[in-house]
């Protein structure tokens, strides 16, 4: 008997000892991808757990973050711990917006480990505070206004032109957006596509594709399908991707079936036109090898993207077919679309060129070589040129204004549930509480004192309290009735539709009214979609509930179970799927097919014809149409003035285009939009843009966006300000082509004219996934239409039931036009050596 009692008392002690805090060691491997991460969205976090237990143990590990409501979101995953071994795994928390990177790096989060109780967290086994600064790979947070570009490999390949700032500042005078170039290993890539959401583009350098695991490859392909851009740079030696062979890699299914032709011992001076603005080389005899693609052997969906410039009138000959050793006119880059994203193959080994340091600064140069490959716009002068410009009083100093592109307030105002009725009700409630405070306190006390009835003050106070309690309950019912009579979901949605494709893509911010107290489940009936809580930048919401709740975020990412408190909450949805209901009647060009016409005249021109109709039951409030032309623009070069190199042209668009506004009443349901009437005659090109400035895409973007912002806000531009209501529609349109917006005019004087207009820098705090700039490097028709007071095309459900919704949809309908291989070639320019001021300074980039 005594032995049994002793055993019964001893057994729990042994069990407790086996699961003490010291038995599981917690460490943070990395916050982000090799330490690089952006707040305001999903941040991949890699955790390591080391077990000192005697046997394999199933646990649930979680990473806890505090959201804008003050609640704790616990992102969890099931892990099996083996004795004496370290288990590493990814978690994907949603981190709130943060503008102070120093504090963000030091910010402490909690990692917790629980017993796995049949798939649910049981007893807590261990916990540890972690921060980006304390990780094995120290954290390097990225500003929300910067773009993150990953380089898989060890060389930046000249991309640092997008990152280097003069004098150690935080901004590049010539660009709207500074990029952070992060070199990473294939093994460092996350194993879920959502872990790459903050990445603007991925370039693959000298890393072996065989190091890419199956889960990482699936994540990479999922990221591409949702809109990511992968640029693969082929090395000058053997092809590790095995294009055209039977050897398979993780991405072989997406690569071409025919290998490019390898051309050896090519003088670099013969390819200099494709990679630099100047012609000087430290070693003029340097040679390299490259790969050229045969345009006649390209099969869909692959299409020409970039060719080596050729000294000719651009309409005299065709692309180099790969039949001789000449590389002039040779196709060195091709691309294909994968749903909403892109894969680019590049035959010029940018990694090898960059390592040889053949020019001052970087070779290849970002604005010449990388702009088209990455679908970007902007000039990247050598940093050494900025002090030269400053000494010659050419550089703007402190006069560039910054515009925050709406930041969070624009979205908050768009998704606010309520209206004048609710606002009036809130005002009445406020007045009621003021009246209650006055009557129950000083007013009643003064009245009782005058009549000598001060002894009844507590009784009067109790009476007022009971009366106003009843009034408050009635007011609460009225308020809930006012809100419940409206659509329970209010949204702002960017909807992308590619003509002829079965699936659409949407990014939607929305408020959902959750009337009950307890929990509510939001869901989207599509496994490729993702739901998350949302708070506005730059610092998130400043309001939170006093009763903090911990809730689990696990399982399918298209479902989210959150606390509900009889009020509304903010969310963000990323959706890809098939449109339903009235949204199926999208614009179509089936009646009279759209046809692109090109005129090889001098100057050249292009036109388009066809008819577009739509069956949407709502009227557009604003319509814009863009045609991206088929003729690639000439690459920039250095022009030497006063012994100083200046870039010309500055920040050209990749392709000339047409931009026009359409009165919404001219394109209602069922009406024909005749393109030949909208785009009258030939659009002729002069100096890289349309000669008709009223239709020129470049000129209209300057007038309708850059100058419109300057004229509207004037001296109020501080970067952290939100936009006034009169700029709301312009901002919604600018998200469609942010990377192609006019860049800051950083010089006070250009060749041939003085620039007296103020400079403007556009900043983007959110919505990078809504950018359609990738379409600006190939021919297409883009229709941007704003619809107000319409249901959300994303099928949102609350507690398993479809709900009504109302809000704004920004439709971007895109019709691809064929790429004419003859017009991918640009003519050669007359290149000059780099000059850095007066003769006393170094003037030739051939000098080391």
C-alpha positions in Angstrom: 0.0 0.0 0.0 2.7 2.4 1.0 4.7 1.5 -2.2 1.6 2.2 -4.3 1.2 5.6 -2.7 4.9 6.3 -3.1 4.7 5.3 -6.8 1.6 7.4 -7.4 3.4 10.5 -5.9 6.6 9.8 -7.8 5.2 9.4 -11.4 3.9 13.0 -11.9 7.3 14.3 -10.6 9.1 12.3 -13.3 6.7 13.5 -16.0 7.2 17.1 -15.0 11.0 16.7 -15.0 10.9 15.3 -18.5 9.2 18.4 -19.9 10.9 21.3 -18.0 11.8 24.5 -19.7 15.5 23.4 -19.9 14.6 20.3 -22.0 13.8 22.3 -25.1 16.2 25.0 -26.4 14.6 27.7 -28.6 16.6 29.9 -30.9 15.7 32.2 -33.8 17.7 31.3 -37.0 16.6 34.2 -39.1 13.8 36.8 -39.2 13.3 37.3 -43.0 15.2 35.7 -45.9 18.8 35.6 -44.6 17.9 38.5 -42.3 16.2 40.7 -44.9 12.5 41.5 -44.2 9.9 44.2 -44.6 7.2 45.0 -42.0 3.6 45.6 -42.9 3.0 42.0 -44.2 4.2 38.4 -44.0 7.7 38.0 -42.6 9.2 34.5 -42.9 10.7 33.4 -39.6 12.9 30.4 -39.2 13.0 28.7 -35.7 15.3 26.1 -34.3 14.3 23.8 -31.5 16.8 21.4 -29.8 15.4 18.6 -27.7 17.0 17.2 -24.6 14.2 14.7 -24.0 14.7 11.0 -24.0 12.3 10.1 -26.8 10.7 11.7 -29.9 8.1 14.3 -28.9 5.3 15.9 -30.9 5.0 19.6 -30.1 3.2 22.7 -31.4 5.5 25.7 -31.8 4.2 29.3 -32.1 5.5 32.7 -32.9 3.5 35.5 -31.2 2.9 39.0 -32.5 0.6 41.8 -31.3 -1.7 43.1 -34.0 -3.3 46.5 -34.3 -6.2 45.6 -32.1 -3.9 44.7 -29.2 -4.7 41.0 -29.7 -1.9 38.4 -29.9 -1.7 36.4 -33.1 0.0 33.1 -32.6 1.3 31.5 -35.8 1.8 27.8 -35.1 3.2 24.6 -36.7 3.4 21.0 -35.6 7.0 19.7 -35.1 8.4 16.3 -34.1 11.5 16.7 -31.9 14.1 14.0 -31.9 16.3 13.6 -28.9 19.6 15.5 -29.1 18.8 17.0 -32.5 17.9 20.4 -33.8 14.7 20.8 -35.7 14.4 23.8 -38.0 11.2 25.0 -39.6 9.5 28.1 -41.0 6.6 30.2 -39.6 5.0 33.1 -41.4 3.7 35.8 -39.0 2.0 38.9 -40.3 4.1 41.8 -38.8 2.4 45.2 -38.4 3.7 48.3 -40.2 6.8 49.9 -38.7 8.7 53.0 -39.8 11.5 53.0 -37.2 13.9 50.2 -38.4 16.2 50.5 -35.4 13.4 49.8 -32.9 12.0 47.1 -35.2 15.3 45.3 -35.2 15.3 45.3 -31.4 11.6 44.5 -31.0 11.0 41.5 -28.9 8.6 38.7 -29.9 7.7 35.5 -28.1 8.3 31.9 -29.3 6.3 29.3 -27.4 6.2 25.5 -27.4 3.3 23.4 -26.3 2.5 19.7 -26.0 0.6 18.4 -29.1 -2.7 17.4 -27.7 -4.4 15.8 -30.7 -3.5 18.7 -33.0 -4.3 21.4 -30.3 -1.8 23.2 -28.1 -1.7 21.5 -24.7 0.5 22.2 -21.8 3.2 24.9 -22.3 6.6 23.3 -22.4 9.0 26.2 -23.2 9.1 29.8 -24.3 11.8 32.4 -25.2 11.9 36.0 -26.2 13.5 36.6 -29.6 14.3 39.6 -31.8 15.8 40.2 -35.2 19.0 41.5 -33.6 19.5 38.3 -31.6 19.0 35.9 -34.5 21.8 33.6 -35.7 21.6 35.7 -38.9 21.3 39.3 -37.7 18.2 41.0 -39.0 18.4 43.7 -41.7 14.9 45.2 -41.9 13.9 47.1 -45.1 11.9 50.3 -45.2 8.3 49.9 -46.3 9.0 52.5 -49.0 12.0 50.5 -50.4 11.9 47.5 -52.8 13.6 44.3 -51.9 15.4 42.5 -54.7 16.9 39.1 -54.0 20.0 37.8 -55.8 20.4 34.1 -55.4 24.1 33.7 -55.4 27.2 35.7 -54.3 27.4 38.5 -56.9 25.1 41.6 -57.2 25.7 41.7 -61.0 25.5 45.5 -61.2 22.2 45.8 -59.4 23.8 47.9 -56.7 23.1 50.9 -59.0 19.5 50.7 -57.6 20.9 50.7 -54.0 23.9 53.0 -53.7 23.1 56.4 -52.4 25.5 59.4 -52.7 27.1 60.5 -49.4 25.6 57.7 -47.4 22.1 59.2 -47.6 18.8 57.2 -47.6 17.5 58.2 -51.0 18.8 58.2 -54.6 18.3 61.6 -56.2 17.3 60.1 -59.6 14.8 57.4 -58.4 11.4 57.3 -56.7 12.3 54.1 -54.9 15.6 52.9 -53.5 16.1 49.1 -53.7 17.8 46.8 -51.2 19.8 44.2 -53.0 20.1 41.1 -50.9 22.4 38.2 -51.8 21.0 34.9 -50.5 21.5 31.1 -50.8 18.9 28.8 -52.4 18.7 27.0 -49.1 17.7 30.3 -47.4 14.5 30.7 -49.5 11.3 30.0 -47.6 9.2 26.9 -48.2 5.9 28.7 -48.8 5.0 31.3 -51.5 3.7 33.7 -48.9 7.2 34.0 -47.5 8.2 35.8 -50.7 5.3 38.3 -50.8 7.5 41.3 -49.8 10.1 40.5 -52.6 9.8 42.7 -55.7 12.0 40.5 -57.9 14.4 37.6 -57.7 17.5 37.4 -59.9 19.4 34.1 -60.1 23.2 34.6 -60.2 25.9 32.0 -59.7 24.0 29.6 -57.3 23.4 26.0 -58.4 19.7 25.3 -59.2 20.2 21.8 -57.8 20.5 23.4 -54.3 16.8 24.4 -54.6 14.7 22.0 -52.6 11.3 20.7 -53.7 9.4 22.8 -51.2 11.4 25.9 -52.0 10.8 25.3 -55.8 7.1 25.0 -55.2 7.1 28.2 -53.2 9.1 30.0 -55.9 6.6 28.8 -58.6 3.7 29.9 -56.5 5.2 33.3 -56.0 5.7 33.7 -59.7 2.2 32.6 -60.6 0.8 35.3 -58.2 2.8 38.0 -59.9 6.5 37.6 -59.1 9.4 38.1 -61.5 12.3 35.7 -61.7 15.3 36.6 -63.8 17.8 33.8 -64.5 21.2 34.9 -65.7 22.9 32.1 -67.6 26.7 31.7 -67.0 29.2 32.0 -69.8 30.4 28.5 -69.0 28.3 25.3 -68.8 24.6 25.7 -68.3 23.5 24.5 -64.8 19.9 24.8 -65.8 20.3 22.1 -68.6 18.0 24.0 -71.0 17.1 21.8 -74.0 18.5 18.6 -72.4 17.1 15.6 -70.6 18.7 16.6 -67.3 16.0 18.1 -65.1 16.0 20.8 -62.5 13.3 21.9 -60.1 12.1 24.6 -62.7 12.7 22.6 -65.9 8.9 22.4 -66.7 8.9 26.2 -67.0 12.0 26.6 -69.2 12.4 26.5 -73.0 12.8 23.2 -74.8 15.5 24.6 -77.2 18.9 25.7 -75.8 20.4 29.0 -76.8 23.5 29.2 -79.0 26.7 29.8 -77.1 29.1 32.3 -78.7 32.6 32.2 -77.4 35.5 34.8 -77.2 33.3 37.8 -77.9 35.0 41.1 -77.4 33.2 42.9 -74.7 33.4 46.1 -76.7 31.0 44.4 -79.1 28.4 44.0 -76.4 29.1 47.3 -74.6 26.0 48.9 -76.2 23.8 46.5 -74.3 25.4 47.0 -70.9 26.8 50.5 -70.5 26.3 54.2 -71.2 30.1 54.7 -71.9 32.6 52.9 -74.1 35.7 52.9 -72.0 37.1 49.7 -70.7 40.0 49.1 -68.3 41.0 46.2 -70.6 39.9 47.1 -74.2 40.9 43.5 -75.3 38.7 41.8 -72.7 36.5 39.0 -74.1 33.6 36.9 -72.8 31.1 34.3 -73.9 27.3 34.7 -74.1 24.2 32.9 -75.2 21.9 34.1 -78.0 18.4 32.8 -78.5 17.0 32.0 -82.0 13.7 33.9 -82.4 12.6 31.4 -85.1 12.8 28.5 -82.6 11.0 30.2 -79.7 7.8 28.4 -78.9 4.9 30.0 -77.0 4.7 31.3 -74.3 8.3 32.5 -74.8 8.8 35.8 -76.5 11.8 38.1 -77.4 12.7 40.7 -74.7 16.1 42.3 -75.4 18.7 42.2 -78.2 22.2 43.6 -78.7 21.8 47.0 -80.4 22.8 47.1 -84.1 24.3 49.9 -86.2 21.5 50.4 -88.7 18.1 51.9 -89.4 16.1 49.7 -87.1 13.7 48.6 -89.9 16.3 47.5 -92.4 17.0 43.9 -91.2 15.7 41.3 -88.9 16.9 39.9 -85.6 20.1 37.9 -85.8 18.9 34.3 -86.5 22.0 32.8 -84.9 23.6 31.7 -88.2 27.0 33.4 -87.8 29.4 34.6 -85.1 28.1 38.2 -85.1 26.2 39.2 -81.9 24.9 42.5 -83.2 21.1 42.2 -83.3 21.4 39.0 -81.4 18.6 38.1 -78.9 20.1 37.8 -75.5 17.0 37.9 -73.3 13.6 36.2 -73.6 10.6 36.0 -71.2 7.4 34.1 -70.6 4.3 34.7 -68.5 3.2 32.2 -65.9 -0.3 33.2 -65.0 0.3 36.7 -63.5 4.1 36.5 -63.1 7.1 36.3 -65.4 10.3 34.3 -66.0 13.2 35.9 -67.8 16.2 34.2 -69.3 19.4 36.3 -69.9 22.3 35.1 -72.0 24.8 37.8 -71.0 26.7 36.7 -67.9 26.2 39.7 -65.7 27.9 38.0 -62.8 31.2 37.4 -64.7 31.2 40.9 -66.1 30.6 42.4 -62.7 33.5 40.5 -61.1 36.0 41.7 -63.7 35.5 45.4 -62.8 36.1 46.5 -66.4 34.6 50.0 -65.8 34.4 52.5 -62.9 31.3 51.6 -60.9 29.3 48.6 -62.0 29.2 46.7 -65.3 26.6 46.0 -66.4 25.0 49.3 -65.5 21.5 49.1 -64.0 19.6 51.6 -66.1 21.0 50.2 -69.4 20.9 46.5 -68.7 18.6 45.8 -65.8 15.7 48.3 -66.3 14.1 46.3 -69.1 14.8 42.9 -67.5 13.2 44.0 -64.2 10.5 46.2 -65.7 11.8 49.3 -64.0 12.3 52.9 -65.0 14.9 55.4 -63.8 18.4 56.7 -64.1 21.3 55.3 -62.1 24.2 57.7 -62.5 27.6 56.8 -61.1 27.6 58.0 -57.4 30.9 59.9 -58.2 28.9 62.1 -60.6 26.7 63.6 -57.9 29.4 65.7 -56.2 30.5 66.9 -59.6 26.9 67.9 -60.4 26.8 69.7 -57.0 30.0 71.6 -57.6 28.7 72.8 -61.0 25.4 73.8 -59.3 23.4 71.3 -61.4 22.2 69.0 -58.7 19.0 69.7 -56.8 19.7 70.0 -53.1 16.7 69.9 -50.7 14.2 71.0 -53.3 12.8 67.5 -54.2 9.3 67.1 -52.7 8.0 63.7 -51.5 4.5 62.4 -51.9 3.4 59.3 -49.9 0.8 58.0 -52.4 -2.0 57.9 -50.0 -0.4 55.7 -47.4 -3.0 54.1 -45.0 -5.6 56.8 -44.7 -6.8 56.4 -48.3 -7.6 52.8 -47.7 -9.1 53.3 -44.3 -11.5 56.0 -45.7 -12.4 53.7 -48.6 -13.3 50.7 -46.3 -14.9 52.5 -43.4 -18.2 50.9 -42.5 -20.8 53.6 -41.8 -21.9 56.8 -43.4 -23.8 60.0 -42.4 -26.4 58.0 -40.5 -23.8 56.3 -38.3 -21.8 59.5 -37.9 -24.9 61.3 -36.7 -25.7 58.5 -34.3 -22.1 58.7 -32.9 -22.5 62.4 -32.4 -25.8 62.0 -30.6 -24.3 59.3 -28.3 -21.4 61.7 -27.5 -23.8 64.5 -26.7 -25.9 62.1 -24.6 -22.9 61.2 -22.5 -21.9 64.8 -22.0 -25.5 65.6 -20.9 -25.4 62.6 -18.5 -22.2 63.8 -17.0 -23.6 67.3 -16.5 -27.0 66.3 -15.1 -25.8 63.5 -12.9 -22.9 65.6 -11.5 -22.7 69.4 -11.1 -26.1 70.3 -12.4 -28.1 68.1 -10.0 -25.8 68.9 -7.1 -26.3 72.7 -7.7 -30.1 72.2 -7.9 -30.4 70.1 -4.7 -28.1 72.5 -2.8 -30.3 75.5 -3.6 -33.4 73.7 -2.2 -31.6 72.2 0.8 -32.0 68.7 -0.4 -28.4 67.8 -0.6 -29.0 64.6 1.4 -30.8 63.1 -1.7 -27.9 63.6 -4.0 -27.0 59.9 -4.2 -30.6 59.0 -4.8 -30.8 61.5 -7.7 -27.4 60.2 -9.1 -28.8 56.7 -9.0 -31.9 57.8 -10.8 -30.0 59.5 -13.6 -27.7 56.4 -13.9 -30.7 54.1 -14.4 -32.4 56.4 -16.9 -29.2 56.9 -18.9 -28.5 53.1 -18.8 -31.8 52.5 -20.5 -31.1 55.3 -23.0 -27.6 53.8 -23.7 -29.1 50.3 -24.3 -31.6 51.8 -26.7 -28.8 53.8 -28.4 -26.7 50.7 -28.8 -29.6 48.9 -30.5 -30.1 51.8 -32.8 -26.4 51.9 -33.7 -26.2 48.1 -34.3 -29.4 48.5 -36.5 -27.8 51.3 -38.5 -24.7 49.2 -39.2 -26.4 45.9 -39.8 -28.7 47.6 -42.4 -25.6 48.2 -44.5 -23.4 45.6 -46.3 -21.3 43.9 -43.6 -18.2 44.2 -45.8 -16.8 47.4 -47.2 -13.8 47.0 -49.5 -11.2 48.5 -51.8 -10.2 46.0 -54.5 -7.7 46.0 -57.3 -8.8 43.5 -59.9 -6.6 42.2 -62.6 -8.0 40.4 -65.7 -5.9 39.2 -68.7 -8.1 38.9 -71.7 -8.7 35.3 -72.6 -7.3 33.9 -69.3 -9.7 31.8 -67.1 -8.5 33.2 -63.8 -8.4 36.7 -62.3 -6.3 38.2 -59.5 -7.4 40.6 -56.8 -5.9 42.4 -53.9 -8.6 43.5 -51.5 -8.5 45.5 -48.3 -11.8 45.3 -46.4 -13.6 46.0 -43.2 -15.9 43.3 -41.9 -18.7 43.9 -39.4 -18.6 41.1 -36.8 -21.8 41.5 -34.8 -21.4 38.8 -32.2 -19.1 38.6 -29.2 -16.7 35.7 -29.2 -15.1 34.4 -32.4 -15.8 34.7 -36.1 -14.3 32.8 -39.1 -13.6 34.6 -42.3 -12.8 32.5 -45.4 -12.4 32.6 -49.2 -13.4 29.5 -51.0 -10.1 29.2 -52.9 -7.0 27.4 -51.6 -4.6 29.7 -53.5 -5.9 32.8 -51.6 -4.7 34.3 -48.4 -6.4 36.2 -45.6 -4.7 38.3 -42.9 -5.5 41.1 -40.5 -4.4 44.5 -41.7 -3.4 47.8 -40.1 -2.4 51.0 -42.0 1.1 52.3 -42.5 3.3 53.9 -41.4 2.8 52.8 -37.8 -0.3 50.7 -37.8 -3.4 51.5 -35.9 -3.0 53.6 -32.7 -6.2 52.2 -31.2 -6.5 48.8 -29.5 -9.0 47.0 -27.3 -8.3 46.8 -23.6 -9.1 43.1 -23.4 -6.3 41.4 -25.3 -7.1 38.0 -26.8 -4.7 35.3 -28.0 -5.8 33.5 -31.1 -4.2 30.8 -33.3 -3.3 31.3 -36.9 -2.7 28.0 -38.5 -4.1 25.6 -41.1 -5.3 26.8 -44.5 -4.2 30.4 -45.3 -7.6 31.1 -46.9 -9.3 30.8 -43.5 -8.8 33.1 -40.5 -10.5 32.8 -37.1 -10.4 36.0 -35.2 -12.0 37.5 -32.0 -15.2 39.4 -32.6 -16.5 42.2 -30.3 -19.6 43.5 -32.0 -17.7 45.9 -34.2 -15.7 45.9 -37.4 -12.2 44.7 -38.1 -9.8 45.3 -41.0 -8.4 42.6 -43.3 -6.4 42.1 -46.5 -7.1 39.4 -49.0 -4.9 38.1 -51.9 -7.0 36.1 -54.3 -6.6 34.2 -57.5 -9.6 32.4 -58.9 -12.5 32.3 -61.3 -14.9 35.3 -61.4 -18.5 34.6 -60.6 -21.9 36.2 -61.0 -22.0 39.6 -62.9 -18.2 39.8 -62.7 -18.0 37.1 -65.4 -19.1 39.7 -68.0 -15.6 41.2 -68.3 -14.5 43.2 -71.3 -13.9 41.1 -74.4 -12.4 41.6 -77.8 -14.1 38.6 -79.5 -16.4 40.5 -81.8 -13.8 42.3 -83.9 -10.3 41.0 -82.8 -7.8 43.6 -81.7 -5.0 44.1 -84.3 -1.7 45.9 -83.9 -0.3 47.8 -86.9 3.3 48.9 -87.2 4.6 51.3 -89.8 8.4 51.1 -90.6 8.5 54.7 -91.7 10.8 57.5 -90.6 9.8 58.4 -88.0 8.2 55.0 -87.2 4.6 54.7 -86.1 2.0 52.2 -84.9 -1.7 51.9 -84.6 -4.4 49.6 -83.3 -7.9 48.6 -84.3 -10.7 46.4 -83.0 -13.8 46.6 -80.7 -14.1 46.0 -77.0 -17.4 45.4 -75.2 -18.3 44.6 -71.6 -21.4 43.3 -69.9 -20.8 44.6 -66.4 -24.1 46.0 -64.9 -22.4 49.0 -63.3 -21.2 52.3 -64.8 -17.5 53.3 -64.6 -16.8 56.5 -62.8 -13.4 57.0 -64.5 -11.7 55.3 -67.5 -8.2 55.3 -68.8 -6.7 53.4 -71.7 -3.0 52.8 -72.4 -1.5 51.2 -75.5 2.1 50.1 -75.0 3.7 50.3 -78.5 5.7 47.5 -80.1 9.0 49.5 -80.7 11.6 49.4 -78.0 13.0 52.7 -77.0 16.7 53.6 -77.5 18.9 52.9 -74.5 20.4 55.9 -72.6 24.0 57.1 -73.1 26.4 59.6 -71.6 26.6 63.0 -73.3 29.7 65.0 -72.3 29.0 68.7 -71.6 31.7 70.9 -70.0 33.8 67.7 -69.5 31.1 66.2 -67.4 29.0 63.1 -68.4 25.2 63.6 -68.3 22.7 60.9 -69.2 20.5 61.2 -72.2 17.6 60.4 -72.4 16.9 60.6 -68.7 14.5 57.9 -67.3 12.9 56.9 -70.6 9.9 54.5 -70.7 10.9 51.1 -72.1 8.5 51.5 -74.9 6.6 54.5 -76.3 2.9 54.4 -75.7 -0.5 56.1 -76.0 -2.5 57.3 -73.0 -6.0 58.7 -73.2 -9.1 59.3 -71.0 -12.5 57.9 -72.0 -15.7 59.5 -70.9 -17.4 56.8 -68.8 -20.8 57.5 -70.4 -19.4 56.4 -73.8 -18.7 52.9 -72.6 -21.7 51.4 -70.7 -22.9 47.9 -70.6 -23.0 46.4 -74.1 -21.6 49.5 -75.9 -18.8 49.1 -78.4 -15.5 50.8 -77.8 -13.9 51.2 -81.3 -10.2 51.4 -80.9 -9.5 53.0 -84.3 -11.7 55.9 -83.3 -10.0 56.3 -79.9 -6.5 56.1 -81.4 -6.9 58.1 -84.6 -4.3 57.5 -87.4 -0.7 56.5 -86.8 1.0 57.2 -83.5 4.4 58.5 -84.7 7.5 58.2 -82.5 10.0 61.1 -82.1 12.9 61.1 -79.5 11.5 58.1 -77.7 7.9 59.3 -77.3 4.8 60.1 -79.4 5.1 63.3 -81.4 1.4 64.1 -80.4 1.9 65.2 -76.8 -1.9 65.0 -76.2 -1.6 61.2 -76.6 2.0 60.6 -75.5 2.1 58.2 -72.5 5.3 59.8 -71.2 3.8 63.4 -71.4 0.4 62.4 -70.0 1.9 60.6 -67.1 3.9 63.8 -66.3 0.8 66.1 -66.6 -1.8 63.9 -65.0 0.2 62.5 -62.1 3.4 64.3 -61.4 2.3 67.9 -62.1 -1.2 67.2 -60.8 0.2 66.3 -57.4 2.5 69.3 -57.3 -0.2 71.7 -58.3 -2.7 70.2 -55.8 -0.5 70.0 -52.7 2.2 72.5 -53.4 4.3 73.2 -50.3 2.3 70.7 -48.2 4.3 67.8 -49.6 6.2 66.2 -46.7 6.0 62.5 -47.6 4.2 61.5 -44.4 1.0 63.3 -45.3 -2.0 61.5 -46.7 -3.5 62.6 -50.0 -6.6 64.9 -50.2 -9.8 63.5 -51.6 -9.3 65.3 -55.0 -6.3 63.0 -55.7 -7.9 59.7 -54.8 -8.6 58.6 -58.3 -5.1 59.5 -59.5 -3.6 57.5 -56.7 -5.7 54.4 -57.4 -4.5 54.6 -61.0 -0.9 55.1 -60.1 -0.8 51.8 -58.2 -1.2 50.1 -61.6 2.1 51.4 -62.9 4.1 52.7 -60.0 7.5 51.5 -61.2 6.9 53.4 -64.5 5.9 56.7 -63.0 8.0 59.7 -63.8 11.1 59.8 -61.7 12.5 62.8 -59.8 14.2 65.4 -62.1 17.5 65.5 -60.2 19.4 68.0 -62.4 18.5 71.7 -62.7 19.7 71.8 -66.3 19.3 69.3 -69.1 21.1 69.3 -72.4 19.5 72.1 -74.4 17.0 73.4 -71.7 16.8 74.6 -68.1 14.5 72.8 -65.8 12.7 75.2 -63.4 9.8 72.9 -62.4 10.0 71.5 -58.9 11.0 67.8 -58.5 8.7 65.2 -57.0 9.5 61.8 -55.5 6.6 59.3 -55.3 6.7 56.9 -52.4 4.7 53.7 -52.1 4.0 52.4 -48.6 1.8 49.5 -49.6 0.2 47.7 -52.5 3.4 46.6 -54.3 1.6 43.4 -55.3 -0.9 45.5 -57.3 1.7 46.9 -59.7 1.2 46.0 -63.4 4.4 47.7 -64.6 5.7 44.3 -66.1 3.3 45.0 -69.0 5.0 48.2 -69.9 8.0 46.3 -71.5 5.8 44.6 -74.1 3.0 45.5 -76.5 -0.5 45.5 -74.9 -3.7 47.4 -74.3 -4.4 48.2 -70.6 -7.8 49.5 -69.5 -8.0 51.0 -66.0 -11.6 51.6 -64.8 -12.9 52.6 -61.4 -16.2 51.3 -60.2 -17.9 52.7 -57.1 -20.5 51.1 -54.9 -20.1 47.6 -56.3 -19.8 44.2 -54.6 -16.4 42.7 -54.0 -15.3 40.2 -56.7 -13.5 38.2 -54.0 -15.9 35.6 -52.6 -15.7 36.5 -48.9 -17.5 34.3 -46.3 -18.1 34.9 -42.6 -18.9 31.9 -40.5 -19.4 29.8 -43.6 -22.0 32.1 -45.2 -21.6 34.4 -48.2 -22.0 38.1 -47.2 -23.0 41.2 -49.0 -20.3 43.7 -49.8 -20.0 47.2 -51.2 -17.1 49.4 -52.2 -14.6 50.4 -54.8 -13.1 48.2 -57.6 -10.1 49.3 -59.7 -10.3 47.1 -62.7 -7.1 46.6 -64.8 -8.1 44.7 -67.9 -5.1 43.8 -70.1 -5.1 42.5 -73.7 -1.7 41.2 -74.8 -0.5 42.2 -78.2 2.0 40.3 -80.2 5.7 41.0 -79.8 7.3 41.8 -83.2 10.8 40.4 -83.0 12.1 42.9 -85.6 11.4 45.8 -83.2 13.2 44.4 -80.2 16.5 45.6 -81.6 17.4 49.2 -80.8 19.9 51.1 -82.9 23.4 51.7 -81.6 24.3 55.0 -79.9 27.5 57.0 -80.1 29.1 56.2 -76.7 31.5 58.6 -75.1 34.0 58.0 -72.2 32.9 58.8 -68.7 34.0 62.2 -67.6 34.0 63.4 -64.0 34.5 67.2 -64.3 37.6 69.3 -65.1 40.9 67.8 -66.3 42.5 67.9 -62.9 40.2 65.0 -61.8 40.0 61.5 -63.2 38.0 61.7 -66.4 38.4 58.3 -68.0 36.7 55.2 -66.7 39.5 53.2 -68.3 41.7 54.3 -65.3 41.4 52.0 -62.4 
